[in-house]
């Protein structure tokens, strides 16, 4: 090569050569001191190139790690002569031998940090434009930029590690379920739109103009039909689709580990699930998970923690003080149906600015404000302290176990607002005060969920889980006459405050399924039209059955220590449901719409 070539990518492209019979024999992340003296052939991307006088160094990267390559004019003059053209993300193949790094140059932070490869010859396989961001874990590029260039982002070690972990989790799941005699069955992606639950993604049918398929929110009905079909034990690692507002732990398309079993009760399913989770953690993280998991009713979770997926690694439990302050001169308390408090030990150190920030935070959950009291040695400091009688102070001190230096936070009003506001504030306080232990795994079953919840927007009761969840024994009539008091055979698995799985025993009698539709306000004609195939199946010898589904994306996120499920999905969507890489969704040609019998109505102001 001519040493006076222009230092540009276009000029360098003329030096690209074919791979031909060169074969890679090692990855860039596996060579150690045990390999010193070996002749090797590595291939990958140039991370950095450094010129040190006569020597030229290049860090060569693949999906296994980095190896330092040395181009020496004394050892291999021809290889060294042209190494100056190397740039970040150039693709090269290198043949050379492994030697120990010089004394004082060992990198203890790398598996390959004891060695380097001395290049004897190399090939330029491809060049690269200057990437829009650095391909490294310390990359400070914004998420949108990284998603736009996702294939470059995927080269970063953190994402490589996450996707490999995802693979190992899926492999461990399949191995465990195969051992337990489960059968993996694929269910349809184009299916029927049904009411209840989240909004469906609809797919127009060209062959049946005016009709639509729906993408499945889950394989719920099909897995029940598989049980009715006698399959007995089914699973599937399956894509699901929900057209709903997104946040860090949601995607319009996501992956479930979906499981269903026949002739079982709640204990059978929970025991199977505990074994599965234990197998995954042992295989992937080499951690032993203690079983059986603790169980807590939904009511206890809401009473103590304010949320149905409590993080039990730390205290700061919610205390009901309604009875103590029901006659208080502070009308915000006395007029409320529920008043709860959190005692924060040594919380008096919080500044007024921090308390104002906490107040703004709880407003996100519907609260109008946040009452507080700082407990001093000889006084209670708070704008509301003057409204509390000596009796109220004495009883609050006893119930909350108050000590000088504490702060109490109060919330009053409707139970759903009180619990949501204080339950989420509890987690924020735990993080801020460093109360949440790192590395601890607290698994928890939350059981005995309500069968229904009241939808304020629709002004009616809707299913808490889905319309096929079995009511508890004796609640078949209660769900019609007192829906607010009906409870379900449902259960969620929580890990450190994150719901990782949920399921239920299903309704397997057609008569009870009809009562469920009636309780939800779905008349008989509509029920037959939407779910007639299921009701018919339930009338033909349906066995008792139930199951559970784990959120694969969330499980991988937790095991990988990622902050968002977008970091463990190869090609995720943004919070607005768009793919910045492919610019999807996008407009389509009128011809395509005409074939489908679909017309776009222009939005008017």
BELTA-V480363 format. One line per field, one symbol per residue. phi: phi as a letter, one per 20 degrees, with the letter a starting at -180 (. if undefined). psi: psi as a letter, one per 20 degrees, with the letter a starting at -180 (. if undefined). A space follows every 10 residues. Layout:
# BELTA-V480363
phi=???
psi=???
This chain:
# BELTA-V480363
phi=.efeffecff ffffefcffl efcfdbeecd fcffegnfec cdbrdffbcc edmfecdced ccfdqccedd ddfeebgfff gdffffcgmf dcccdacecf fggndfdfec fefecbdefd bbceeadbff ffbfebfegd ffffffffdg ffgfffgffg fffffgffff fffffffffe medecedfee cefcfmmffe edcfdffcgn dcecfffaeg fffffffffn fmccbaecfc ccecfdbgdc cfcbddedcb bdlcdgffff ffffffffff fffedldeef cfffdbfgff fffecncecf eefbelfedf dgffdfdffe fgefeefbcc ccedglefff ffffffffff fffgenfeab ebbeeefcbd eafegfeeff fffffffffe lfcgofcddd bcpfgffgff fffffgffff ffemeeffne ddebedclfg fcceeffelb ecffdafdff ffgndfegfe ecgfdeddec bcddclndfd abaafefcdf fffffffffe mefffffffe cgfffgffec mfegbaabcd fgffffgffe meebffecdg ceeffemddf fdmefbfdfg fffffemdce effdf
psi=qpijqpmqgh hhhijpqqhc jpppiqrjji pahijpiqpr oqqbqogqpp omdhqpqpop pajibqpppp ophhgnhggh hjiiiprpjq prpppaqprq qqpijpoiiq hjiirqpoph qrpohqrqrp qirpmqhjpj qqghghhhlh hghiiqhghg gghhggghgg ghgggghghj kqpppprqho appqrqarpq pqoqphimpi qqrqpphrkg hhhhhhghjj hgoqrpoqpq ppmrqqahkq qhprpqoppq qqlraghggh gghghggggg hgggikqppp rqqqqpqggg ghghiiqjmq ojirclqppo jghhjhjqio hhghiqhppq qppopkiiip rhghhhhhgh ghhhjiqiao qqpporgjqo oqhihiiprh ghgghggghi lqqpirqppq pqbqghgggg ghghhggggg ghjkiopqip onqppprlqq hrqpohgilr prpgfrjjpp qrpijhhhhg hmhijpqqmq qqppoljpoi qqarpqpjph hhhhhghghj jorhghghgh jhhggghhjl lpqprraqpp ogghgggghi kriqihijpg mrrrijjqoh gikqrrqrqh gggghikppp oppq.
